[in-house]
């Protein structure tokens, strides 16, 4: 009987630890959601204050290298990496000296098609918050946000239009390097955790031929970003 009592106590203790771990995960998710809400909705409430104080914003453009992950990476592993990238634009507003919000749009391709005459395209739009070091020759920042990814439409096997769009969560970080009174260079890494999307891809056959096919999976991907910002407003 002592053995069974000890075994029962061990199981109960493990269950308490598991519940505690799950609670920590839920708490972290809630904290991230609260952070995003604070960044996005705090900005409009302070718009007049920002204008009166001469605070600035920025416009920027960037190029990105895409790295698919998980099943998305497996299905596109035969793609030419030179054709996995994007071009984008963003608008950044300063809420506080160390808090920014950012609206961004980017578009690009993730693979050529089977006849190598065109590419599979995607586009995305999102909103994000930034916590950034406001001073120094190199200014690190952390970012998180939400958005929507859309991949080029196509017809599925039944002749219906496939569902090629899904929301995503984004997080990452970067370095912003001032290059003059108005310009700055932006180097960043961002992970996008996108939901299930239908997409076409090229399947490489053992005989060396290629077949165009489609899949529906979650579509996580990383982006390495090189961008330039121009500050507007302020002194």
C-alpha positions as CSV (number, residue, x, y, z in Angstrom):
1,X,0.0,0.0,0.0
2,X,2.8,2.6,0.7
3,X,3.9,2.1,-2.9
4,X,0.4,2.9,-4.3
5,X,0.1,5.9,-1.9
6,X,3.5,7.2,-3.1
7,X,2.5,6.6,-6.8
8,X,-0.8,8.5,-6.3
9,X,1.0,11.4,-4.6
10,X,3.5,11.6,-7.5
11,X,0.7,11.7,-10.1
12,X,-1.1,14.5,-8.2
13,X,2.0,16.5,-7.9
14,X,2.8,16.1,-11.7
15,X,-0.8,17.2,-12.5
16,X,-0.4,20.4,-10.4
17,X,2.9,21.2,-12.2
18,X,1.2,20.6,-15.6
19,X,-1.7,22.9,-14.7
20,X,0.8,25.5,-13.5
21,X,2.7,25.3,-16.8
22,X,-0.5,25.7,-18.8
23,X,-1.5,28.7,-16.7
24,X,1.9,30.3,-17.5
25,X,1.4,29.8,-21.2
26,X,-2.1,31.3,-21.1
27,X,-0.8,34.2,-19.0
28,X,2.0,34.9,-21.6
29,X,-0.5,34.9,-24.4
30,X,-2.8,37.3,-22.6
31,X,0.2,39.6,-21.9
32,X,1.2,39.6,-25.6
33,X,-2.4,40.4,-26.6
34,X,-2.6,43.2,-24.0
35,X,0.6,44.6,-25.3
36,X,-0.7,44.7,-28.9
37,X,-4.0,46.3,-27.8
38,X,-2.1,49.0,-25.8
39,X,0.2,49.8,-28.8
40,X,-2.5,49.9,-31.4
41,X,-5.2,51.8,-29.5
42,X,-3.0,54.0,-27.4
43,X,-1.8,55.9,-30.5
44,X,-5.1,57.5,-31.7
45,X,-5.8,58.7,-28.2
46,X,-2.5,60.7,-28.2
47,X,-2.6,61.9,-31.8
48,X,-3.4,65.6,-30.8
49,X,-0.7,65.5,-28.2
50,X,1.8,64.2,-30.6
51,X,1.0,66.9,-33.2
52,X,1.2,69.6,-30.6
53,X,4.6,68.4,-29.4
54,X,6.1,68.1,-32.8
55,X,6.7,64.4,-32.6
56,X,7.5,62.7,-35.8
57,X,6.7,59.6,-37.8
58,X,8.5,57.8,-40.6
59,X,7.8,56.3,-44.0
60,X,9.9,53.4,-45.2
61,X,10.5,50.7,-47.8
62,X,12.2,47.4,-47.4
63,X,13.3,44.2,-49.2
64,X,12.9,40.8,-47.6
65,X,14.2,37.2,-47.9
66,X,11.5,34.6,-47.1
67,X,12.3,31.3,-45.4
68,X,9.2,29.0,-45.2
69,X,8.9,26.8,-42.1
70,X,7.2,23.5,-41.2
71,X,5.0,21.8,-44.0
72,X,5.2,25.1,-46.0
73,X,8.9,24.6,-46.2
74,X,8.7,21.0,-47.1
75,X,6.3,21.7,-50.0
76,X,8.5,24.5,-51.4
77,X,11.9,23.0,-50.7
78,X,12.6,22.7,-54.4
79,X,12.0,26.4,-55.1
80,X,14.8,28.6,-56.2
81,X,15.7,30.7,-53.1
82,X,16.3,33.7,-55.4
83,X,12.6,33.8,-56.0
84,X,11.5,33.7,-52.3
85,X,11.3,37.3,-51.3
86,X,9.2,40.4,-51.0
87,X,9.2,44.2,-51.4
88,X,7.3,46.3,-48.8
89,X,6.4,49.7,-47.5
90,X,5.4,50.9,-44.0
91,X,4.2,53.9,-42.1
92,X,5.5,54.4,-38.5
93,X,4.1,56.7,-35.8
94,X,5.7,57.6,-32.5
95,X,3.5,57.1,-29.5
96,X,6.2,57.7,-26.9
97,X,10.0,58.2,-27.3
98,X,10.4,54.4,-27.0
99,X,7.0,53.2,-28.3
100,X,6.0,53.1,-32.0
101,X,3.2,51.7,-34.0
102,X,3.6,50.5,-37.6
103,X,1.3,49.9,-40.6
104,X,3.0,47.7,-43.2
105,X,2.2,46.1,-46.6
106,X,4.5,43.7,-48.5
107,X,4.2,41.5,-51.5
108,X,6.4,39.0,-53.3
109,X,6.8,35.4,-54.5
110,X,7.5,32.1,-52.8
111,X,8.2,29.9,-55.8
112,X,8.2,29.7,-59.6
113,X,5.6,27.6,-61.3
114,X,6.2,24.4,-63.1
115,X,6.9,25.9,-66.5
116,X,9.3,28.5,-65.0
117,X,7.6,31.4,-66.8
118,X,5.8,33.0,-63.8
119,X,5.8,32.9,-60.0
120,X,3.4,32.1,-57.2
121,X,2.6,35.4,-55.5
122,X,1.6,36.5,-52.0
123,X,0.7,39.8,-50.3
124,X,0.2,40.8,-46.7
125,X,-0.9,43.7,-44.7
126,X,-0.4,44.2,-40.9
127,X,-0.3,46.4,-37.9
128,X,2.4,46.1,-35.2
129,X,3.9,47.7,-32.2
130,X,7.5,48.4,-31.4
131,X,9.5,48.9,-28.2
132,X,12.7,50.7,-29.4
133,X,15.8,52.3,-27.8
134,X,15.3,56.0,-28.6
135,X,19.0,57.0,-28.6
136,X,22.4,55.8,-29.7
137,X,24.2,55.0,-32.9
138,X,22.5,51.6,-33.0
139,X,18.9,51.3,-31.7
140,X,17.6,47.8,-31.1
141,X,13.9,47.1,-31.0
142,X,11.4,44.4,-30.4
143,X,8.1,44.1,-32.4
144,X,4.9,42.1,-32.4
145,X,1.7,42.4,-34.5
146,X,-1.2,41.0,-36.4
147,X,-2.0,40.8,-40.1
148,X,-3.5,38.9,-43.0
149,X,-1.7,36.9,-45.7
150,X,-3.2,36.2,-49.1
151,X,-1.7,33.9,-51.8
152,X,-2.6,34.0,-55.5
153,X,-6.0,32.5,-56.1
154,X,-6.5,29.3,-58.1
155,X,-9.2,26.6,-58.6
156,X,-9.1,23.4,-56.6
157,X,-9.7,19.9,-57.9
158,X,-13.5,20.5,-57.8
159,X,-13.3,23.6,-59.8
160,X,-14.1,25.9,-56.9
161,X,-11.9,28.9,-55.9
162,X,-9.5,27.8,-53.2
163,X,-9.3,29.5,-49.8
164,X,-5.9,31.3,-50.1
165,X,-6.1,33.8,-47.2
166,X,-5.5,33.6,-43.5
167,X,-4.5,35.8,-40.5
168,X,-1.1,35.7,-38.9
169,X,0.7,36.6,-35.7
170,X,4.1,38.2,-36.0
171,X,7.0,38.8,-33.6
172,X,10.7,39.6,-34.1
173,X,13.3,42.2,-33.5
174,X,15.8,44.4,-35.3
175,X,18.4,47.2,-35.3
176,X,17.7,50.7,-36.5
177,X,20.9,52.6,-37.5
178,X,20.6,56.4,-38.0
179,X,22.3,57.5,-41.3
180,X,21.8,61.3,-41.2
181,X,19.3,63.7,-39.6
182,X,16.3,62.0,-41.4
183,X,17.4,58.7,-42.8
184,X,18.0,55.4,-41.0
185,X,18.8,51.8,-42.0
186,X,16.6,49.0,-40.6
187,X,17.9,45.4,-40.2
188,X,15.3,43.0,-38.8
189,X,14.2,39.4,-38.4
190,X,10.5,38.6,-38.1
191,X,8.6,35.4,-37.7
192,X,5.0,35.1,-39.2
193,X,2.8,32.4,-37.8
194,X,0.0,32.2,-40.5
195,X,-3.0,30.0,-40.4
196,X,-4.1,27.3,-42.9
197,X,-3.9,28.5,-46.5
198,X,-4.4,26.7,-49.8
199,X,-1.4,27.3,-52.2
200,X,0.1,25.8,-55.3
201,X,3.6,24.6,-55.5
202,X,6.0,22.6,-57.7
203,X,6.6,19.0,-57.0
204,X,9.9,17.6,-58.1
205,X,9.6,14.0,-59.5
206,X,12.3,11.3,-59.2
207,X,12.8,11.4,-63.0
208,X,13.7,15.0,-62.9
209,X,10.4,16.4,-64.2
210,X,8.2,18.8,-62.3
211,X,4.5,18.7,-61.6
212,X,2.3,21.5,-60.5
213,X,0.2,20.6,-57.4
214,X,-1.5,22.2,-54.4
215,X,-1.7,21.8,-50.7
216,X,-3.5,23.2,-47.7
217,X,-1.3,23.7,-44.6
218,X,-0.4,26.2,-42.0
219,X,2.1,28.7,-43.6
220,X,4.6,29.9,-41.1
221,X,7.6,31.8,-42.5
222,X,10.5,33.9,-41.4
223,X,11.6,37.2,-43.0
224,X,15.1,38.7,-43.0
225,X,14.6,42.4,-43.8
226,X,16.8,45.2,-45.1
227,X,15.0,48.6,-45.1
228,X,15.3,52.3,-45.1
229,X,13.3,54.9,-43.2
230,X,12.8,58.6,-43.8
231,X,11.6,60.6,-40.7
232,X,8.9,63.1,-41.3
233,X,7.7,65.9,-39.0
234,X,9.4,66.9,-35.8
235,X,12.5,69.0,-35.5
